[in-house]
Amino acid sequence: MTVIDTHCHVISDDLSRYPRGPIGGKQSDWAESRPVTADGMVERMDGTGIGQAVLVQATTNYGYDNSYVVDSARQRPDRFVAVGTFDPLQPDAAARLAGAIDGGLAGVRLFTHGSTVPVQGEWFAAPETYEFWEKAGELDVTVCLQMRLGPATKQLEEVLERFPGVRVLLDHIGYPDIAASPAAAGSEVAKLARHPGLHLKLTHRNLERLRDAGKEAAGFLEPVIEAFSAGRIAWGSNLPAAEQPLPELLRLAEEVLADLPEAAREEIFAGTARRLYPSLAAG
């Protein structure tokens, strides 16, 4: 089975060329303790049988400077595409987005929640961002949205209703509380499927909880996959923010999804990724 990793991070060991500049001024622990370079990522992918990957900007290491993911994807276009962190609140958002895509990004990410983010909230739906969302739809660019479902769900739906043509990929499925109740979390997420532009990124943050839930995991997976279909769900490892080695992260996903039909697994592990980032199909 072909596998594409839609969510991994790379950190350069060349500090002069790629200086650190995390949002909030505080580098994430994993970026310091277990960084992986682009070359190191290729080695891990080869050892795991993963053909291609989406390099998601390490916002907690580089902030809005997307140079390293862009350069890495440019050097290995057969293996990588780059998704960079973007600030839609800055002036001339439409022109800057077009320039970023022309400059080598395959998509962008809005980083709204995390331990190093100084200001958290629902600013991604503010009127000041409308120019960005309009341009993202016009350019047919996938927007990764890193946010937590709950208080911000209303703002997410406002964006999806106002800009139905935009593809939004919800990182970590918005951190639904699977541990508390797989069925309740599944119902919460499944309701969002009415927005055709919304896609889900399934990572270890969800998969670990589904594994721990055992048979009750079906209470989450069944309604979510029925509502969205596997064609709107993509797997990502989150390496090296995830502590486990890449083979273990892939094995976790394969075990949790083992009961799905083969066609559904093929979509989650590769097909959806290729539609979200068409340049992967050429790799």
C-alpha positions in Angstrom: 0.0 0.0 0.0 1.3 3.5 -0.9 1.7 5.7 2.1 2.0 9.5 2.2 2.7 11.2 5.5 0.8 14.5 5.5 2.2 15.9 8.7 5.9 15.8 9.7 8.4 18.5 10.7 12.0 19.1 9.9 14.6 21.2 11.7 17.9 22.2 10.1 21.3 21.8 11.8 22.5 24.9 9.9 21.7 27.6 12.4 23.4 30.4 10.4 21.3 29.7 7.3 18.1 28.8 9.1 18.1 30.7 12.5 15.5 29.8 15.1 12.6 32.2 15.6 9.7 30.5 17.3 6.4 32.3 17.8 6.3 33.5 21.3 10.1 33.3 21.6 10.0 29.8 23.2 11.2 26.8 21.2 9.2 23.6 21.6 10.8 20.9 23.7 10.8 18.3 20.8 12.6 20.7 18.5 15.5 20.9 21.0 15.5 17.3 22.2 14.9 15.3 19.0 15.1 17.4 15.8 15.1 15.7 12.4 16.7 17.3 9.3 15.2 16.8 5.8 17.9 14.2 5.1 17.1 12.5 8.3 13.4 12.5 7.4 14.2 10.8 4.1 16.2 8.1 5.9 13.3 7.5 8.2 10.8 7.4 5.4 12.9 4.9 3.4 13.2 2.7 6.5 9.4 2.7 6.9 8.3 2.4 3.3 6.8 5.9 3.1 7.3 7.4 -0.4 6.3 11.0 0.1 5.6 13.5 2.9 4.2 16.9 3.5 6.7 19.1 5.4 4.7 21.2 7.8 6.4 24.3 9.0 7.8 23.9 12.6 6.1 27.0 13.8 7.4 26.6 17.3 10.9 26.6 15.9 10.9 29.0 12.9 7.7 31.1 13.3 6.7 32.5 9.9 10.0 31.9 8.2 9.2 29.0 5.9 12.7 28.9 4.2 13.7 25.5 5.4 10.6 23.6 4.4 10.5 25.4 1.0 14.2 24.7 0.3 13.9 21.1 1.4 10.9 20.5 -0.9 12.7 22.2 -3.8 15.7 20.0 -3.4 13.6 16.8 -3.2 10.4 17.4 -5.2 9.9 13.7 -5.7 9.6 13.2 -1.9 8.4 16.4 -0.3 5.9 19.2 -0.6 6.0 22.2 1.8 3.3 23.7 3.9 4.2 27.0 5.5 2.9 29.0 8.4 1.0 32.1 7.3 -0.3 35.2 9.1 -3.6 36.2 7.4 -4.0 39.3 9.7 -1.0 41.1 8.1 -1.8 43.7 5.3 -1.9 42.6 1.7 -2.8 39.0 2.7 -4.0 38.1 -0.8 -0.8 39.2 -2.5 1.4 37.7 0.1 -0.4 34.3 -0.2 0.0 34.3 -4.0 3.7 35.2 -3.5 4.1 32.4 -1.0 2.6 29.8 -3.3 4.7 31.1 -6.3 7.7 30.8 -4.0 7.3 27.1 -3.4 4.6 26.4 -0.9 2.0 23.8 -1.7 -0.2 25.0 1.1 -0.3 27.1 4.2 -1.1 26.6 7.9 -2.7 28.9 10.4 -1.3 28.1 13.9 -3.8 29.2 16.5 -3.2 26.9 19.5 -0.1 25.6 21.3 2.1 25.9 24.3 4.3 28.5 22.7 1.6 30.7 21.2 1.4 34.0 23.1 -2.1 34.9 22.0 -4.7 32.2 21.4 -8.2 32.7 20.1 -10.5 32.6 17.1 -8.7 35.4 15.1 -8.6 33.1 12.1 -12.3 34.0 11.5 -11.9 37.8 12.0 -13.1 40.0 9.2 -9.4 41.1 8.7 -8.8 37.5 7.4 -11.5 37.5 4.7 -9.1 38.7 2.0 -6.9 35.7 2.8 -9.7 33.2 2.7 -11.0 34.6 -0.6 -7.6 34.3 -2.2 -7.1 30.8 -0.8 -10.3 29.7 -2.6 -9.3 31.5 -5.8 -5.9 29.8 -5.8 -7.3 26.4 -4.8 -4.9 26.2 -1.9 -5.3 23.8 1.0 -5.3 25.6 4.4 -4.2 23.6 7.4 -6.0 24.9 10.5 -4.4 24.1 13.8 -7.1 24.8 16.4 -9.0 23.1 19.2 -12.7 22.2 18.7 -15.0 23.6 21.4 -15.2 27.4 21.9 -13.7 27.9 18.4 -16.0 25.5 16.5 -18.5 28.3 15.9 -15.8 30.4 14.2 -14.6 27.4 12.2 -18.1 26.9 10.8 -18.5 30.6 10.1 -15.4 30.4 7.9 -16.6 27.3 6.1 -20.0 28.8 5.5 -18.6 32.1 4.3 -16.0 30.5 2.1 -17.4 27.1 0.9 -14.9 26.8 -1.9 -11.8 26.7 0.4 -10.3 23.4 1.3 -9.6 23.4 5.1 -7.5 20.5 6.6 -8.2 20.3 10.3 -4.9 19.4 12.1 -5.3 16.5 14.6 -9.0 16.6 13.8 -9.2 19.6 16.2 -8.2 17.6 19.3 -11.6 16.0 20.0 -11.9 14.5 23.5 -11.9 10.9 22.5 -10.7 9.7 25.8 -13.7 11.1 27.6 -16.2 9.5 25.2 -15.4 8.2 21.7 -19.1 8.3 20.7 -19.6 11.9 21.9 -16.4 13.0 20.2 -17.4 11.2 17.0 -20.8 12.8 17.0 -19.2 16.3 17.4 -16.8 15.8 14.5 -19.3 14.1 12.2 -21.7 17.1 12.4 -19.0 19.2 10.7 -19.1 17.0 7.6 -21.9 19.1 6.2 -19.2 21.6 5.1 -17.8 20.0 1.9 -14.5 21.9 2.1 -13.5 20.5 5.4 -11.0 17.6 5.6 -9.6 15.9 8.6 -5.9 15.1 9.5 -5.7 12.0 11.6 -2.5 11.8 13.6 -1.1 10.0 16.7 -2.8 12.6 18.9 -6.1 10.9 17.9 -4.8 7.4 17.1 -3.3 6.8 20.6 -6.7 7.6 22.2 -8.5 5.4 19.7 -6.1 2.5 20.4 -6.6 3.0 24.2 -10.4 3.0 23.7 -10.3 -0.5 22.3 -13.7 -1.6 20.9 -15.2 1.7 21.9 -13.1 3.4 19.2 -15.7 2.3 16.7 -18.0 4.9 18.4 -15.8 7.6 17.0 -14.5 6.1 13.7 -17.8 4.8 12.3 -19.8 8.1 12.4 -16.8 10.2 11.3 -15.9 8.0 8.3 -19.5 7.6 7.4 -20.1 11.4 7.5 -16.8 12.5 5.8 -15.9 9.3 3.8 -12.3 8.2 3.8 -11.7 10.5 0.9 -11.8 13.5 3.2 -9.4 12.0 5.8 -5.6 11.9 5.6 -3.0 10.3 7.9 0.0 12.2 9.3 2.7 11.0 11.7 3.6 14.3 13.5 7.2 13.1 13.6 9.3 14.3 15.5 6.8 16.1 17.7 5.5 12.6 18.4 8.1 10.7 20.5 7.7 7.3 18.8 9.8 6.3 15.8 8.2 6.6 12.4 7.6 2.8 11.9 5.8 2.7 15.2 3.6 5.7 14.3 2.7 4.1 11.0 2.0 0.8 12.7 -0.3 2.5 15.2 -2.4 3.9 12.3 -2.5 0.6 10.5 -3.7 -1.2 13.6 -6.4 1.3 14.5 -7.7 1.3 10.9 -7.2 -2.4 10.3 -11.0 -3.1 10.1 -11.7 -0.6 7.4 -12.1 -1.7 3.8 -8.9 -1.7 1.8 -10.2 1.1 -0.5 -10.8 3.3 2.6 -7.4 2.7 4.0 -5.8 3.6 0.6 -7.6 6.9 0.7 -6.5 7.8 4.2 -2.9 6.8 3.6 -2.4 8.3 0.2 -5.5 9.2 -2.0 -6.7 12.1 0.1 -3.2 13.6 0.3 -2.9 13.6 -3.4 -6.1 15.5 -3.9 -5.2 18.0 -1.1 -1.7 18.5 -2.6 -1.9 17.6 -6.4 1.9 18.0 -6.9 2.3 14.8 -4.8 0.8 12.8 -7.7 3.7 13.9 -9.9 6.3 12.7 -7.4 
